[in-house]
Each structure stands twice: as structure tokens, then as C-alpha cells.
């Protein structure tokens, strides 16, 4: 459920914002147009938003600035502390994509950036099934995350990164559960969502799913 990465993110919380700013050459392309990627998610979000993988609160900040109600879920204590320092008014809970508190609010949008890949494909399936139950007709899931076009694209990406000498990035791509657009489309459709994909940089796709 992604909790195997908590120790990593507790450690990364102190330098995460520097990484996403593009200063880390190895991850520069992954986070290219980071601010615009967050804005794309905000622009497609409704008024009462459930955010998974809050991290240091960058997306939360933008959602709150637009007057949206945000319920944040984040398993890393270090990240939660950073997020609350940035957004003291944020409703933030310890939890993850599959384990989170019972919600009193009626959610109209589920959002996440750079986090859904922490789940295996089976866990992704379970998570989307739960969000389908949370959302009413026309409710939305808006995720931005790294994904592959297909298996051949995955292989080519790994080879390219290896040739670039980006061994930490290669390890991430090989260790975490990045999947293909085909697998994601199948999962969303199984749970009664219309799904569309929009490429936002060399790595990241915007996934916008609307409940039927």
C-alpha cells in the first residue's frame, strides 16, 4: 500500500521541494513543468477534494488558494509536518491510498500527484474501486503520475535512463510500481469511469476519470 516507502519519504521530506524545483539534474525531466502539472490538477478539481500523498503540501496549497475544501491523506510524518507548516488550515490525516479515516464530507474529486505508482496494479484496482464508492455520478479522479505507454516504452525508458547514468532514477523506475496506460485504462473502466490521458512531460501523464 505504499507504506514500504515511508522511511524514504521521511528522509526525503527535508529536500523534496528542492528536487521538484528541478535542481536535481537526475530528476529534472520527471519534474519538468511541475508547477503547471499541479495547476492542471487544480483546474480539473471540484470543490470538496480528497488528496492522497500530500507530501510537503504543494498541491494542497494551490487547491486551498482556489477556495476548495481539502482533506489530505499522507503516511509520512515528516511530510505531514512540512505540509502543515505550509498549510496550517489543512485537514490532514495519517493514512494512505487504501487506509484512511471515514469521511464526513461528500467528496466530489479525488486527486494525487506523483504518488499512485506506490501501489501495485492489484492495489491500484482496489483503490479505484473504493473511490468509485465514495464518488457520485460525475465525480472525478484526477491524478498526475509517471506511466508508460506500453511495455516496450517501459523497456526503452529504462535503457535511456541507464545510458544517461541516472542510476538512482533507474532504481526508482525498476523498484516502484509504475504501470502502463493500458492497465490504468482497464482499471478505471472496470469501476465505471470514463478515463482520458494527457501527457504533461516526458514522464508524467494527467489522468482524468469521470464517474458514470
C-alpha positions as CSV (number, residue, x, y, z in Angstrom):
1,X,0.0,0.0,0.0
2,X,3.0,2.3,-0.4
3,X,3.9,2.2,3.3
4,X,7.1,0.4,2.4
5,X,8.3,3.8,1.2
6,X,7.5,5.8,4.4
7,X,11.1,5.8,5.7
8,X,12.3,7.0,2.3
9,X,9.8,9.9,2.3
10,X,10.5,10.8,5.9
11,X,14.1,11.3,4.8
12,X,13.2,13.0,1.6
13,X,10.9,15.5,3.2
14,X,13.7,17.9,4.0
15,X,14.9,18.1,0.4
16,X,11.7,17.2,-1.6
17,X,10.9,20.8,-2.6
18,X,14.4,21.3,-3.9
19,X,14.1,18.1,-6.0
20,X,10.8,19.2,-7.6
21,X,12.2,22.6,-8.4
22,X,14.5,21.0,-11.0
23,X,17.8,21.5,-9.2
24,X,18.4,17.7,-9.1
25,X,19.7,17.0,-12.6
26,X,18.8,13.3,-12.4
27,X,15.1,14.0,-11.7
28,X,14.8,17.3,-13.8
29,X,12.8,15.7,-16.6
30,X,10.5,13.9,-14.2
31,X,9.5,17.2,-12.5
32,X,9.7,19.4,-15.7
33,X,6.8,21.9,-15.6
34,X,6.0,20.8,-12.0
35,X,4.0,23.9,-11.2
36,X,1.9,23.7,-14.4
37,X,1.3,20.0,-13.6
38,X,-0.1,20.9,-10.2
39,X,-2.2,23.7,-11.8
40,X,-3.6,21.2,-14.3
41,X,-4.9,19.0,-11.5
42,X,-6.3,22.0,-9.6
43,X,-8.1,23.3,-12.7
44,X,-9.9,19.9,-13.1
45,X,-10.9,19.5,-9.5
46,X,-14.2,20.2,-7.9
47,X,-15.0,21.9,-4.6
48,X,-14.5,19.2,-2.0
49,X,-11.3,17.4,-2.6
50,X,-9.7,14.3,-1.1
51,X,-5.9,14.4,-1.7
52,X,-3.7,11.3,-1.4
53,X,0.0,11.6,-0.9
54,X,0.0,15.2,0.2
55,X,3.8,15.3,0.6
56,X,5.0,18.7,1.5
57,X,1.7,20.3,0.6
58,X,2.4,21.9,-2.7
59,X,-0.8,20.7,-4.4
60,X,-2.8,21.3,-1.2
61,X,-1.6,24.9,-1.2
62,X,-2.9,25.5,-4.7
63,X,-6.2,23.8,-4.0
64,X,-6.8,25.9,-0.9
65,X,-5.8,29.1,-2.6
66,X,-8.7,28.5,-5.1
67,X,-11.1,28.2,-2.1
68,X,-11.5,24.4,-2.3
69,X,-12.1,22.2,0.8
70,X,-9.2,19.8,1.0
71,X,-8.9,16.6,3.1
72,X,-5.4,15.4,2.9
73,X,-4.0,11.9,3.4
74,X,-0.3,11.3,4.0
75,X,1.5,8.3,5.6
76,X,4.9,10.1,6.2
77,X,5.2,12.0,9.5
78,X,8.0,14.1,8.1
79,X,5.9,15.1,5.0
80,X,2.8,15.8,7.2
81,X,4.9,18.2,9.3
82,X,6.1,20.1,6.2
83,X,2.6,20.2,4.7
84,X,1.1,21.6,7.9
85,X,3.8,24.2,8.3
86,X,2.9,25.4,4.8
87,X,-0.8,25.0,5.2
88,X,-1.9,25.3,8.9
89,X,-5.5,25.2,7.9
90,X,-5.3,21.9,6.0
91,X,-7.3,19.0,7.3
92,X,-4.6,16.4,7.2
93,X,-4.7,12.7,8.3
94,X,-2.3,9.8,8.7
95,X,-3.3,7.3,6.0
96,X,-2.6,6.0,2.5
97,X,-4.5,5.2,-0.7
98,X,-6.2,2.2,0.8
99,X,-6.3,3.0,4.5
100,X,-7.8,6.4,5.5
101,X,-10.3,7.7,8.0
102,X,-14.1,7.7,7.5
103,X,-15.1,10.9,5.8
104,X,-17.9,13.1,6.9
105,X,-17.8,15.3,3.8
106,X,-19.2,14.3,0.5
107,X,-16.2,14.2,-1.8
108,X,-16.6,15.3,-5.5
109,X,-12.9,14.9,-6.5
110,X,-10.1,12.6,-5.6
111,X,-6.6,13.9,-6.5
112,X,-3.0,12.9,-6.3
113,X,0.3,13.8,-7.9
114,X,3.5,11.7,-8.2
115,X,2.2,9.0,-5.8
116,X,-0.2,6.5,-7.3
117,X,2.8,4.4,-8.5
118,X,3.5,3.4,-4.9
119,X,0.6,0.9,-5.3
120,X,0.9,-2.4,-7.2
121,X,-1.5,-2.9,-10.0
122,X,-3.8,-5.0,-7.8
123,X,-3.7,-2.3,-5.1
124,X,-4.5,0.3,-7.8
125,X,-7.5,-1.7,-8.7
126,X,-8.7,-1.9,-5.1
127,X,-8.2,1.8,-4.6
128,X,-10.1,2.9,-7.6
129,X,-12.9,0.6,-6.6
130,X,-13.1,2.3,-3.2
131,X,-13.1,5.8,-4.8
132,X,-15.9,4.7,-7.1
133,X,-18.0,4.0,-4.0
134,X,-17.1,7.4,-2.5
135,X,-18.0,9.4,-5.6
136,X,-21.4,10.1,-7.0
137,X,-22.2,10.3,-10.7
138,X,-19.9,12.9,-12.5
139,X,-17.5,12.8,-9.5
140,X,-13.9,12.8,-10.6
141,X,-10.5,11.3,-10.1
142,X,-7.6,13.5,-11.2
143,X,-4.1,12.0,-10.9
144,X,-0.8,13.1,-12.4
145,X,1.9,10.5,-12.3
146,X,4.6,8.7,-14.3
147,X,3.3,5.9,-16.5
148,X,4.4,4.1,-19.7
149,X,2.6,4.0,-23.0
150,X,3.2,0.2,-23.1
151,X,5.7,-2.5,-22.1
152,X,8.1,-1.6,-25.0
153,X,8.1,2.1,-23.8
154,X,9.0,0.9,-20.3
155,X,12.0,-1.1,-21.6
156,X,13.1,1.9,-23.8
157,X,12.8,4.3,-20.9
158,X,14.9,2.1,-18.6
159,X,17.6,1.8,-21.2
160,X,17.7,5.5,-21.9
161,X,18.0,6.4,-18.2
162,X,20.8,3.8,-17.8
163,X,22.7,5.4,-20.7
164,X,22.2,8.8,-19.1
165,X,23.9,7.4,-16.0
166,X,20.9,8.2,-13.8
167,X,21.2,5.1,-11.6
168,X,19.1,6.4,-8.7
169,X,16.3,7.2,-11.1
170,X,16.7,3.8,-12.8
171,X,16.4,2.1,-9.4
172,X,13.2,4.1,-8.7
173,X,11.7,3.1,-12.1
174,X,12.6,-0.5,-11.5
175,X,11.6,-0.8,-7.9
176,X,8.3,1.1,-7.7
177,X,5.1,0.1,-9.4
178,X,4.9,2.3,-12.5
179,X,2.4,0.8,-14.9
180,X,1.1,1.3,-18.4
181,X,-1.7,3.4,-19.7
182,X,-3.5,0.2,-20.9
183,X,-3.5,-1.3,-17.4
184,X,-4.8,2.0,-15.9
185,X,-7.5,2.4,-18.6
186,X,-8.7,-1.2,-17.8
187,X,-8.8,-0.5,-14.1
188,X,-10.8,2.8,-14.4
189,X,-13.2,1.3,-16.9
190,X,-13.8,-1.7,-14.7
191,X,-15.0,0.7,-11.9
192,X,-17.3,2.7,-14.2
193,X,-15.2,5.7,-15.0
194,X,-14.6,7.4,-18.4
195,X,-10.9,8.0,-18.5
196,X,-8.7,10.2,-20.5
197,X,-4.9,10.7,-20.6
198,X,-2.9,13.9,-21.4
199,X,0.9,13.9,-21.5
200,X,2.3,16.7,-19.4
201,X,6.1,16.0,-19.7
202,X,8.4,13.2,-20.8
203,X,7.4,11.1,-17.8
204,X,4.1,12.4,-16.4
205,X,0.5,11.8,-17.6
206,X,-2.6,13.6,-16.4
207,X,-5.3,11.0,-15.7
208,X,-8.9,12.5,-15.6
209,X,-11.6,10.0,-14.8
210,X,-15.3,10.8,-14.5
211,X,-17.7,8.5,-12.7
212,X,-20.6,7.3,-14.9
